Amino acid sequence: MLWVGPDHPSYRLLAELTHAVRDAWQEGFEHARHGAAEDNPYRY
C-alpha cells in the first residue's frame, strides 16, 4: 500500500483525480438509474 499524505507534492493531483473518478461514476450511476439507454460505445 502506498501512503501519500497532505504534505506530498502529488497529493492535490491525486485528490482531484479521485474526486473526478467518483463524480464520473456517480453521474453514470444516476444516468442508468433513471432508465436511460446504455451509452457505452465499446460494448459489442
ABEGO torsion letter per residue (X at the ends): XBBBBAABAAAAAAAAAAAAAAAAAAAAAAAAAAGBBBBBAABX
